């Protein structure tokens, strides 16, 4: 990526999580508050003179993450009308809002469950992965995503996540591990690769329904 500025529109947990996870990828990251005060505020008008004067828009990326989807769609429309070539990543809650955001001018879509650093990177840099994830979250395909709590870690025989061939052994793809102390980690992070799987950990997995159900039975014994 060549963009140096990341402009996040929306003051909520999504904005905070995105800011935390992308701040090392960009030279400048700023969160803008809807109807706030000062230069870190914005409204839903078509007047973006303040933003345009402070940033090189051709060297920027915008994240539209307002909780209210109607406002988020309007924000996307407003930014697209003002900045034809701006990269806009918009938060989508479901398939309907995703379709509307695309029509509104969003360059990329960010499902509400995908605000950690590695997945944001995949969405921005790898369109094929974006397409696959979109199908999982939004389309009525065979692949499903599921959240499963580990009650029986003994089946992993004390192996670390990196040592397990999840597809061959269980027919699933492991995306995230939420440890019992509520630490969220993408499966490819160096920390979680060597995490000792414990009772109370939660796995976010992708797979076919029958494989997910089989895996759920194994870890629930």
Order of alpha helices (4+ residues) and beta strands (2+ residues): beta-alpha-beta-beta-alpha-beta-alpha-beta-alpha-beta-alpha-alpha-beta-alpha-beta-beta-alpha-beta-alpha
